[in-house]
Amino acid sequence: MLAVILLGVFCLSVSLLNLSLATIDIHLVVLFIFTVAVGSRITIQIPRFKSYISASETFIFLALLLYAGEFAVILAAAEAFATS
């Protein structure tokens, strides 16, 4: 468990160091707030399976596609912290 925590802190640190502040806009801020505040509370059932996926995972993937991987890592860490 300690190795996973250290690896997560390392990935978050690398993402924060490589962050491009020029790409931050109002859409990213809204996506960030919505993901942390609401995304983990909404679950969607996958058709023909008994498993569920939270909406926050979809929003993190959207951040990965629209912005860079650094923003997705930071968003995932913030969402995991807020959920826990």
C-alpha positions in Angstrom: 0.0 0.0 0.0 2.9 2.3 0.7 4.3 1.7 -2.7 1.0 2.7 -4.4 0.8 5.8 -2.3 4.4 6.8 -3.2 3.8 6.1 -6.9 0.7 8.2 -6.8 2.5 11.1 -5.1 5.3 10.8 -7.7 2.9 10.9 -10.6 1.0 13.9 -9.1 4.3 15.7 -8.6 5.5 15.1 -12.1 2.1 16.3 -13.4 2.3 19.5 -11.4 5.8 20.2 -12.5 5.0 19.7 -16.2 1.7 21.6 -16.1 1.1 24.2 -18.8 -0.7 27.1 -17.2 -1.5 28.6 -20.6 -4.1 26.0 -21.4 -6.2 26.7 -18.3 -9.5 28.2 -19.2 -13.0 28.5 -17.8 -14.1 25.2 -19.3 -11.4 23.3 -17.4 -12.3 25.0 -14.2 -16.0 24.1 -14.6 -15.1 20.5 -15.5 -12.8 20.3 -12.5 -15.5 21.6 -10.1 -18.3 19.5 -11.6 -16.2 16.4 -11.5 -15.1 16.8 -7.9 -18.5 18.0 -6.6 -21.0 15.9 -8.5 -19.3 13.3 -10.7 -18.5 10.7 -8.0 -22.1 10.7 -6.8 -23.6 9.8 -10.2 -23.3 6.2 -11.3 -24.2 4.7 -14.7 -24.9 1.0 -15.2 -23.1 -0.6 -18.1 -25.6 -2.4 -20.4 -25.6 -6.2 -20.2 -23.2 -6.1 -17.2 -23.8 -5.9 -13.5 -21.1 -3.3 -13.0 -21.4 0.5 -12.7 -19.2 3.3 -13.7 -19.1 6.7 -12.0 -19.6 9.8 -14.1 -16.4 11.2 -12.7 -14.4 8.6 -14.6 -16.0 9.8 -17.8 -15.1 13.4 -17.0 -11.5 12.4 -16.2 -11.3 10.7 -19.6 -12.8 13.8 -21.2 -10.1 16.0 -19.5 -7.5 13.6 -20.9 -8.9 14.0 -24.4 -9.4 17.8 -24.4 -6.4 18.8 -22.3 -3.2 17.0 -21.5 -2.5 14.0 -19.4 -1.2 16.2 -16.6 -4.7 17.8 -16.1 -6.3 14.4 -16.1 -3.9 13.1 -13.4 -4.5 16.1 -11.2 -8.3 15.8 -11.7 -8.2 12.1 -10.9 -6.2 12.8 -7.7 -8.5 15.6 -6.6 -11.6 13.4 -7.3 -10.1 10.5 -5.4 -9.3 12.7 -2.5 -12.8 14.2 -2.4 -14.4 10.8 -2.7 -12.4 9.2 0.0 
